[in-house]
Amino acid sequence: MTKVEKVPVTTESKPTAAPTAMQAWRPFEGLRREVDRLFEDFTMNPFRLPFRRPAFDIEPFWQAESWIAAPAVDLVEKEKAFELTAELPGLDEKNVEVKVANGVLTIKGEKQEDKEEKNKDFHVRERRFGSFERALRIPETVDSNKIEASFKKGVLTVTLPKTAEAQKPVKKIEVKGE
């Protein structure tokens, strides 16, 4: 049996004002944000298609500022939680950082490799390094205080448990005819 290493999850929060009834529903602000996003899509990097909204507001694989690739993640909804998995080959749990702040889950990682080979006829030294950062907005139904992360055999698994309210069974409403 292999040992599963626990990766610490830190929670950061900033105080926010309590929502009022007027803040709860503002359809024109939502429309404005969508129109702004549409125009931003045309000026962003060439690898992101316009009119395409990523699931769970996952950031694009390529960041326009850095052009560094980020690992793909799988997000699965289960009965009591969402489960996010990311393949991070060659990394150790100490090189992975998971944070939650203001409804955004951020996964950061860094890999450094220094390889040296000496032989009678030659001497080779290779150095490789790189880092990534991946962020996604978590649904409001997630209890951010109970998020857990584990790392095993190069695969990071983050469990995002749903709140008790979100786990309640769906109530079926009978449709009556006249």
One Martini backbone bead per residue (centre of mass of N, CA, C, O) as a GRO file, in nm:
protein
  178
    1MET     BB    1   0.097   0.036   0.022
    2THR     BB    2   0.051   0.365  -0.029
    3LYS     BB    3   0.134   0.685   0.052
    4VAL     BB    4  -0.054   0.961   0.163
    5GLU     BB    5  -0.025   1.296   0.104
    6LYS     BB    6  -0.071   1.593   0.263
    7VAL     BB    7  -0.211   1.901   0.161
    8PRO     BB    8  -0.219   2.214   0.238
    9VAL     BB    9  -0.496   2.437   0.313
   10THR     BB   10  -0.551   2.770   0.254
   11THR     BB   11  -0.729   3.050   0.402
   12GLU     BB   12  -0.863   3.340   0.249
   13SER     BB   13  -1.003   3.652   0.376
   14LYS     BB   14  -1.229   3.915   0.315
   15PRO     BB   15  -1.408   4.160   0.408
   16THR     BB   16  -1.762   4.181   0.368
   17ALA     BB   17  -2.047   4.294   0.286
   18ALA     BB   18  -2.362   4.268   0.341
   19PRO     BB   19  -2.618   4.163   0.169
   20THR     BB   20  -2.867   4.301  -0.006
   21ALA     BB   21  -3.151   4.310  -0.181
   22MET     BB   22  -3.026   4.492  -0.411
   23GLN     BB   23  -2.767   4.302  -0.467
   24ALA     BB   24  -2.892   4.025  -0.554
   25TRP     BB   25  -3.043   4.178  -0.819
   26ARG     BB   26  -2.848   4.254  -1.127
   27PRO     BB   27  -2.890   4.226  -1.456
   28PHE     BB   28  -2.713   4.458  -1.588
   29GLU     BB   29  -2.441   4.377  -1.470
   30GLY     BB   30  -2.426   4.098  -1.599
   31LEU     BB   31  -2.445   4.196  -1.890
   32ARG     BB   32  -2.194   4.379  -1.883
   33ARG     BB   33  -1.991   4.154  -1.818
   34GLU     BB   34  -2.045   3.987  -2.076
   35VAL     BB   35  -1.968   4.208  -2.279
   36ASP     BB   36  -1.684   4.252  -2.174
   37ARG     BB   37  -1.591   3.960  -2.222
   38LEU     BB   38  -1.631   3.958  -2.527
   39PHE     BB   39  -1.417   4.184  -2.586
   40GLU     BB   40  -1.178   4.044  -2.441
   41ASP     BB   41  -1.160   3.791  -2.627
   42PHE     BB   42  -1.044   3.958  -2.878
   43THR     BB   43  -0.775   4.060  -2.699
   44MET     BB   44  -0.666   3.807  -2.639
   45ASN     BB   45  -0.555   3.524  -2.688
   46PRO     BB   46  -0.540   3.290  -2.961
   47PHE     BB   47  -0.646   3.021  -2.783
   48ARG     BB   48  -0.916   3.176  -2.740
   49LEU     BB   49  -1.246   3.159  -2.782
   50PRO     BB   50  -1.501   3.317  -2.870
   51PHE     BB   51  -1.804   3.269  -2.681
   52ARG     BB   52  -1.639   3.101  -2.466
   53ARG     BB   53  -1.730   2.948  -2.162
   54PRO     BB   54  -1.597   2.829  -1.897
   55ALA     BB   55  -1.603   2.602  -1.667
   56PHE     BB   56  -1.605   2.746  -1.364
   57ASP     BB   57  -1.409   2.973  -1.451
   58ILE     BB   58  -1.165   2.872  -1.598
   59GLU     BB   59  -0.872   2.931  -1.675
   60PRO     BB   60  -0.665   2.945  -1.910
   61PHE     BB   61  -0.397   2.766  -2.018
   62TRP     BB   62  -0.310   3.044  -2.138
   63GLN     BB   63  -0.117   3.309  -2.057
   64ALA     BB   64  -0.066   3.609  -2.198
   65GLU     BB   65   0.185   3.704  -2.025
   66SER     BB   66   0.361   3.408  -2.027
   67TRP     BB   67   0.312   3.135  -2.193
   68ILE     BB   68   0.228   2.919  -1.975
   69ALA     BB   69   0.158   2.608  -1.895
   70ALA     BB   70  -0.121   2.435  -1.766
   71PRO     BB   71  -0.277   2.205  -1.612
   72ALA     BB   72  -0.508   1.984  -1.632
   73VAL     BB   73  -0.849   1.946  -1.520
   74ASP     BB   74  -1.073   1.757  -1.319
   75LEU     BB   75  -1.435   1.794  -1.276
   76VAL     BB   76  -1.644   1.638  -1.029
   77GLU     BB   77  -1.975   1.558  -0.951
   78LYS     BB   78  -2.106   1.472  -0.650
   79GLU     BB   79  -2.321   1.428  -0.399
   80LYS     BB   80  -2.112   1.577  -0.161
   81ALA     BB   81  -1.899   1.659  -0.398
   82PHE     BB   82  -1.622   1.792  -0.536
   83GLU     BB   83  -1.369   1.670  -0.780
   84LEU     BB   84  -1.027   1.748  -0.815
   85THR     BB   85  -0.792   1.677  -1.082
   86ALA     BB   86  -0.424   1.670  -1.113
   87GLU     BB   87  -0.156   1.631  -1.321
   88LEU     BB   88   0.189   1.612  -1.158
   89PRO     BB   89   0.454   1.526  -1.289
   90GLY     BB   90   0.749   1.533  -1.082
   91LEU     BB   91   0.608   1.609  -0.825
   92ASP     BB   92   0.579   1.727  -0.501
   93GLU     BB   93   0.401   1.823  -0.225
   94LYS     BB   94   0.610   2.064  -0.160
   95ASN     BB   95   0.549   2.195  -0.471
   96VAL     BB   96   0.250   2.236  -0.363
   97GLU     BB   97  -0.022   2.482  -0.381
   98VAL     BB   98  -0.324   2.548  -0.187
   99LYS     BB   99  -0.590   2.792  -0.237
  100VAL     BB  100  -0.838   3.007  -0.064
  101ALA     BB  101  -1.002   3.303  -0.216
  102ASN     BB  102  -1.286   3.452  -0.277
  103GLY     BB  103  -1.389   3.185  -0.446
  104VAL     BB  104  -1.082   3.089  -0.512
  105LEU     BB  105  -0.896   2.834  -0.658
  106THR     BB  106  -0.542   2.771  -0.605
  107ILE     BB  107  -0.281   2.630  -0.812
  108LYS     BB  108   0.059   2.562  -0.731
  109GLY     BB  109   0.379   2.513  -0.909
  110GLU     BB  110   0.720   2.359  -0.886
  111LYS     BB  111   1.004   2.279  -1.100
  112GLN     BB  112   1.321   2.117  -1.024
  113GLU     BB  113   1.612   2.024  -1.228
  114ASP     BB  114   1.926   1.844  -1.161
  115LYS     BB  115   2.153   1.706  -1.402
  116GLU     BB  116   2.436   1.479  -1.367
  117GLU     BB  117   2.702   1.358  -1.597
  118LYS     BB  118   2.983   1.145  -1.557
  119ASN     BB  119   3.260   1.075  -1.768
  120LYS     BB  120   3.541   1.004  -1.932
  121ASP     BB  121   3.434   1.165  -2.214
  122PHE     BB  122   3.207   1.322  -2.039
  123HIS     BB  123   2.992   1.620  -1.957
  124VAL     BB  124   2.662   1.649  -1.805
  125ARG     BB  125   2.431   1.937  -1.766
  126GLU     BB  126   2.096   1.966  -1.644
  127ARG     BB  127   1.836   2.222  -1.649
  128ARG     BB  128   1.510   2.244  -1.495
  129PHE     BB  129   1.227   2.477  -1.505
  130GLY     BB  130   0.901   2.549  -1.349
  131SER     BB  131   0.573   2.708  -1.354
  132PHE     BB  132   0.241   2.727  -1.204
  133GLU     BB  133  -0.107   2.856  -1.242
  134ARG     BB  134  -0.434   2.771  -1.112
  135ALA     BB  135  -0.773   2.899  -1.155
  136LEU     BB  136  -1.095   2.869  -0.976
  137ARG     BB  137  -1.424   2.895  -0.945
  138ILE     BB  138  -1.631   2.834  -0.685
  139PRO     BB  139  -1.903   2.729  -0.579
  140GLU     BB  140  -2.141   2.830  -0.340
  141THR     BB  141  -2.189   2.515  -0.241
  142VAL     BB  142  -1.915   2.538  -0.103
  143ASP     BB  143  -1.718   2.439   0.176
  144SER     BB  144  -1.425   2.609   0.237
  145ASN     BB  145  -1.347   2.483   0.531
  146LYS     BB  146  -1.343   2.160   0.397
  147ILE     BB  147  -1.103   2.157   0.225
  148GLU     BB  148  -0.916   1.902   0.049
  149ALA     BB  149  -0.574   1.769   0.003
  150SER     BB  150  -0.404   1.534  -0.219
  151PHE     BB  151  -0.096   1.332  -0.279
  152LYS     BB  152  -0.050   1.081  -0.550
  153LYS     BB  153   0.149   0.988  -0.791
  154GLY     BB  154   0.113   1.290  -0.932
  155VAL     BB  155  -0.179   1.336  -0.792
  156LEU     BB  156  -0.415   1.581  -0.747
  157THR     BB  157  -0.663   1.600  -0.479
  158VAL     BB  158  -0.967   1.790  -0.457
  159THR     BB  159  -1.201   1.844  -0.198
  160LEU     BB  160  -1.542   1.985  -0.240
  161PRO     BB  161  -1.763   2.033  -0.020
  162LYS     BB  162  -2.084   2.048   0.041
  163THR     BB  163  -2.336   2.184   0.161
  164ALA     BB  164  -2.613   2.095   0.328
  165GLU     BB  165  -2.811   2.239   0.136
  166ALA     BB  166  -2.693   2.103  -0.134
  167GLN     BB  167  -2.760   1.791  -0.027
  168LYS     BB  168  -3.039   1.806  -0.069
  169PRO     BB  169  -3.300   1.680  -0.189
  170VAL     BB  170  -3.502   1.676  -0.449
  171LYS     BB  171  -3.803   1.832  -0.510
  172LYS     BB  172  -4.095   1.704  -0.628
  173ILE     BB  173  -4.336   1.846  -0.847
  174GLU     BB  174  -4.655   1.831  -0.913
  175VAL     BB  175  -4.845   1.812  -1.211
  176LYS     BB  176  -5.148   1.966  -1.283
  177GLY     BB  177  -5.444   1.933  -1.425
  178GLU     BB  178  -5.765   2.066  -1.536
   0.00000   0.00000   0.00000
